[in-house]
Amino acid sequence: MSEIPSQLKYASSHEWIQAEDDNLIRVGITDFAQQSLGDIMFIQLPTLGMRFNAGQQCAVVESVKTASDLFSPVTGVICAINDRLIDAPELVNEAPYQNWIFCLKADDSSELAALMTAADYQAMIE
């Protein structure tokens, strides 16, 4: 398993979260998640402009083994999707921490405090 990037936050549902300027939150799935799923065949991306509450299902990753829901880590509006993944979902298998899935404009960045650190996430998956 690859190293878990320490600069990111993590959700118990195996999303990684990168906080950027202006309450922009970039979201992908962890290396542990992509390894557990196996070869990713399709990603159902959220719709731009849709609003989600923290913990609400907002996307789906389908692999040869199963389908897995992705959840919004914070409350906010979808402001970007990684449309490269429409034709090449396997990019998430190849480099999960470089291939984000969607971005949210967070209503309140203080919700990030409820997410796990890299050490917390490592302890959870061991």
Backbone bond lengths (Angstrom), bond angles and torsions (degrees), N, CA, C in turn:
res aa  C-N    CA-C-N  psi(-1)  N-CA   C-N-CA  omega(-1)  CA-C   N-CA-C  phi
1 M - - - 1.448 - - 1.531 108.95 -
2 S 1.324 115.97 144.65 1.458 119.58 -179.07 1.526 110.47 -76.93
3 E 1.287 114.57 166.70 1.439 120.46 177.59 1.529 110.07 -68.51
4 I 1.311 116.63 145.70 1.462 121.83 179.79 1.528 107.59 -90.14
5 P 1.343 118.42 117.04 1.472 120.54 -176.94 1.529 112.37 -58.92
6 S 1.319 115.97 126.29 1.462 120.58 -174.87 1.525 113.51 -75.09
7 Q 1.327 118.25 -19.80 1.463 120.08 -177.33 1.532 112.98 -80.49
8 L 1.336 117.21 -7.84 1.463 121.58 -178.51 1.520 111.08 -96.57
9 K 1.326 115.86 163.64 1.461 123.13 170.03 1.523 106.48 -105.78
10 Y 1.326 116.76 164.20 1.457 121.32 -175.05 1.525 110.78 -138.88
11 A 1.337 115.13 146.38 1.461 121.62 174.73 1.519 108.69 -104.14
12 S 1.317 116.72 153.02 1.467 120.33 179.87 1.529 111.52 -64.91
13 S 1.336 117.00 -16.46 1.467 122.08 177.45 1.531 111.73 -89.47
14 H 1.345 117.04 13.35 1.472 125.36 170.34 1.528 114.86 76.78
15 E 1.324 117.66 25.31 1.461 120.55 169.38 1.527 108.54 -93.02
16 W 1.333 115.97 146.39 1.464 120.19 168.95 1.522 107.38 -101.59
17 I 1.327 115.09 152.38 1.457 121.40 -174.14 1.515 108.70 -134.47
18 Q 1.313 116.07 127.54 1.458 121.61 175.90 1.525 107.77 -117.56
19 A 1.324 115.96 116.67 1.461 121.16 177.58 1.525 108.67 -83.74
20 E 1.330 115.63 131.53 1.458 121.61 178.42 1.523 108.91 -121.72
21 D 1.323 117.03 -174.07 1.457 120.93 -179.07 1.521 111.73 -64.36
22 D 1.331 115.55 157.45 1.467 123.08 174.48 1.527 113.31 58.83
23 N 1.341 117.15 37.40 1.468 122.62 177.48 1.525 113.49 61.10
24 L 1.323 117.35 23.95 1.464 121.24 175.40 1.525 108.28 -81.90
25 I 1.331 116.20 129.34 1.455 122.78 -178.17 1.529 108.28 -121.00
26 R 1.322 116.88 117.51 1.470 122.96 179.37 1.537 107.61 -96.22
27 V 1.334 117.26 135.01 1.469 121.54 -172.80 1.529 110.64 -130.29
28 G 1.331 115.13 136.80 1.457 122.08 173.84 1.516 108.92 -143.94
29 I 1.331 117.03 -171.14 1.464 119.23 175.41 1.525 108.74 -110.39
30 T 1.308 114.90 152.85 1.461 120.85 -175.85 1.528 111.60 -75.34
31 D 1.310 114.86 165.34 1.454 121.34 175.69 1.531 110.01 -61.10
32 F 1.317 116.89 -40.67 1.465 121.02 177.07 1.527 110.30 -57.82
33 A 1.323 117.05 -43.96 1.471 121.60 -179.28 1.522 111.03 -63.97
34 Q 1.330 117.08 -47.67 1.469 118.25 -177.31 1.517 111.43 -66.79
35 Q 1.344 117.65 -34.52 1.470 119.95 176.77 1.520 111.03 -66.73
36 S 1.337 116.29 -38.62 1.463 121.01 179.14 1.525 111.56 -66.99
37 L 1.322 116.17 -37.01 1.468 120.95 -179.09 1.526 112.11 -72.93
38 G 1.305 117.26 -35.67 1.460 120.70 -173.34 1.527 109.66 87.40
39 D 1.311 117.02 -158.43 1.464 121.32 -175.69 1.523 111.12 -63.69
40 I 1.321 116.01 117.48 1.464 121.52 -179.46 1.525 108.82 -79.79
41 M 1.327 114.74 128.14 1.464 121.42 -175.69 1.530 112.80 -106.30
42 F 1.344 117.44 -26.49 1.465 121.28 -173.53 1.517 108.85 -159.62
43 I 1.334 115.53 142.30 1.464 120.57 173.05 1.524 107.65 -127.13
44 Q 1.330 115.61 119.88 1.463 120.97 174.25 1.521 106.86 -85.88
45 L 1.326 115.64 104.92 1.462 121.71 -176.68 1.518 110.68 -80.24
46 P 1.328 117.23 152.13 1.464 119.15 175.41 1.532 110.27 -71.03
47 T 1.305 116.50 164.02 1.459 122.57 -179.50 1.523 109.88 -87.86
48 L 1.325 116.31 133.34 1.463 120.49 176.75 1.526 110.15 -55.31
49 G 1.315 115.43 138.36 1.454 121.17 177.78 1.519 115.11 87.77
50 M 1.329 116.81 -10.41 1.476 118.97 179.36 1.519 109.85 -73.72
51 R 1.323 115.25 145.01 1.468 122.57 179.06 1.527 108.64 -102.53
52 F 1.330 115.36 135.76 1.458 121.39 177.12 1.518 109.46 -130.86
53 N 1.315 115.43 146.99 1.452 121.46 171.96 1.515 109.00 -87.82
54 A 1.319 116.71 156.06 1.462 120.82 176.21 1.524 108.71 -55.83
55 G 1.333 116.55 130.89 1.451 121.95 179.09 1.519 114.66 87.59
56 Q 1.332 117.38 -2.80 1.465 120.64 -179.04 1.524 110.24 -84.29
57 Q 1.338 117.03 138.85 1.455 122.16 177.83 1.526 108.87 -64.26
58 C 1.349 116.40 132.92 1.469 118.95 -175.73 1.524 114.13 -137.48
59 A 1.329 118.92 -10.51 1.462 122.09 -179.37 1.526 108.04 -157.32
60 V 1.344 115.68 168.89 1.466 121.02 179.48 1.525 108.66 -138.32
61 V 1.328 115.36 137.17 1.456 121.69 173.19 1.525 106.97 -112.58
62 E 1.343 115.73 125.22 1.463 120.49 179.50 1.522 109.09 -111.93
63 S 1.323 114.31 134.08 1.462 120.18 178.86 1.517 109.46 -125.35
64 V 1.325 115.68 -178.84 1.461 119.56 177.60 1.527 110.96 -65.48
65 K 1.324 117.38 -23.39 1.457 121.92 -177.44 1.525 113.61 -90.99
66 T 1.352 116.68 -41.30 1.462 119.90 -168.48 1.525 110.65 -166.28
67 A 1.320 115.98 177.93 1.462 122.05 170.33 1.524 107.20 -115.92
68 S 1.313 115.59 143.45 1.457 120.59 -177.74 1.521 110.13 -133.76
69 D 1.327 115.87 130.28 1.459 120.56 177.83 1.522 110.13 -74.95
70 L 1.328 115.56 146.41 1.460 122.01 170.59 1.520 107.12 -109.80
71 F 1.314 115.50 146.50 1.454 121.37 -174.65 1.519 110.91 -121.24
72 S 1.312 115.12 145.76 1.458 119.95 177.22 1.527 108.94 -69.97
73 P 1.321 118.51 125.87 1.463 120.12 -178.52 1.529 113.44 -76.30
74 V 1.326 116.63 -21.20 1.461 122.58 -179.89 1.531 108.25 -141.46
75 T 1.311 116.24 167.13 1.462 121.50 174.85 1.521 108.65 -81.12
76 G 1.333 116.06 131.05 1.454 118.86 179.07 1.514 112.02 173.69
77 V 1.326 114.70 -169.54 1.459 123.27 -175.89 1.528 109.19 -114.00
78 I 1.326 116.80 136.14 1.465 121.64 176.46 1.530 108.32 -66.89
79 C 1.325 116.31 120.17 1.468 120.07 -177.63 1.529 112.27 -115.08
80 A 1.330 117.91 -9.55 1.469 120.92 176.74 1.521 108.70 -160.11
81 I 1.333 114.66 148.05 1.462 121.45 172.13 1.525 106.84 -128.65
82 N 1.313 115.63 150.72 1.461 120.20 178.58 1.520 107.83 -88.63
83 D 1.336 116.61 86.92 1.463 119.90 -174.67 1.529 113.55 -70.99
84 R 1.336 117.92 -7.30 1.475 119.65 171.57 1.524 110.38 -62.57
85 L 1.333 116.22 -26.39 1.464 120.53 -176.94 1.522 112.77 -76.36
86 I 1.330 117.76 -13.29 1.462 120.79 177.60 1.532 109.53 -61.92
87 D 1.321 116.20 -48.08 1.467 121.40 -179.21 1.526 113.64 -93.79
88 A 1.324 117.11 -14.44 1.470 119.85 -176.74 1.533 111.05 -140.66
89 P 1.342 117.60 63.24 1.470 119.82 -179.18 1.526 112.98 -63.19
90 E 1.335 116.33 -20.94 1.473 120.42 -179.60 1.523 112.41 -65.48
91 L 1.333 117.62 -14.32 1.467 120.50 176.45 1.528 111.01 -57.24
92 V 1.331 116.71 -31.74 1.467 120.24 178.52 1.519 110.45 -66.97
93 N 1.337 118.14 -36.69 1.462 120.62 175.16 1.514 111.06 -65.99
94 E 1.331 116.46 -40.22 1.462 121.19 -174.53 1.525 112.55 -71.68
95 A 1.322 117.56 -38.34 1.473 121.22 -177.26 1.533 109.14 -152.72
96 P 1.340 116.96 78.56 1.460 119.72 -173.36 1.525 115.13 -61.61
97 Y 1.324 117.76 -30.97 1.468 119.10 -177.77 1.529 112.78 -87.60
98 Q 1.312 117.88 -8.64 1.461 121.08 176.16 1.533 111.39 -99.90
99 N 1.317 117.74 -17.37 1.461 121.66 -175.54 1.522 110.65 -111.54
100 W 1.316 114.75 87.51 1.456 121.53 177.19 1.527 109.06 -68.27
101 I 1.325 116.28 160.73 1.460 120.84 -176.65 1.523 111.30 -107.22
102 F 1.333 116.45 -45.78 1.466 119.75 177.95 1.520 109.86 -151.01
103 C 1.336 115.36 164.24 1.459 122.21 175.71 1.519 109.03 -124.37
104 L 1.312 114.13 144.15 1.460 122.07 176.28 1.511 109.65 -118.51
105 K 1.301 116.14 146.76 1.460 121.59 165.97 1.521 104.26 -95.39
106 A 1.328 116.75 106.73 1.463 121.99 -174.27 1.526 111.15 -72.70
107 D 1.329 115.23 139.65 1.459 120.12 173.92 1.524 110.26 -68.42
108 D 1.332 115.42 -40.39 1.463 120.98 -174.41 1.527 108.71 -145.60
109 S 1.309 116.56 106.50 1.473 119.86 -176.43 1.527 112.80 -67.04
110 S 1.327 118.22 -11.43 1.465 119.37 177.82 1.533 111.59 -66.45
111 E 1.339 117.63 -16.71 1.470 120.28 176.00 1.531 111.27 -63.35
112 L 1.327 117.14 -21.60 1.465 120.77 179.26 1.532 111.71 -62.34
113 A 1.321 117.12 -25.21 1.464 120.92 -178.95 1.531 111.92 -62.83
114 A 1.324 117.53 -23.19 1.465 121.39 -179.29 1.526 112.13 -80.11
115 L 1.323 118.33 -10.40 1.454 122.09 -178.15 1.528 111.30 -84.95
116 M 1.321 115.78 164.37 1.462 121.44 -176.84 1.522 112.73 -84.17
117 T 1.322 115.14 151.62 1.457 121.62 169.11 1.534 107.54 -80.69
118 A 1.329 116.15 171.69 1.462 120.66 177.10 1.532 110.69 -59.28
119 A 1.319 117.33 -40.53 1.471 121.07 -179.76 1.534 110.74 -65.57
120 D 1.335 116.52 -40.70 1.463 120.67 177.66 1.525 110.63 -63.03
121 Y 1.337 115.86 -43.83 1.463 120.15 -178.89 1.530 110.35 -66.08
122 Q 1.319 117.30 -42.08 1.475 121.94 177.68 1.520 109.70 -57.50
123 A 1.333 116.40 -45.33 1.463 120.43 -179.72 1.537 110.97 -63.78
124 M 1.321 117.45 -36.12 1.454 121.21 -179.14 1.533 111.94 -66.78
125 I 1.326 117.21 -39.39 1.471 119.49 -174.98 1.537 113.82 -86.79
126 E 1.315 116.75 -8.51 1.482 119.07 179.84 1.522 111.63 -77.22
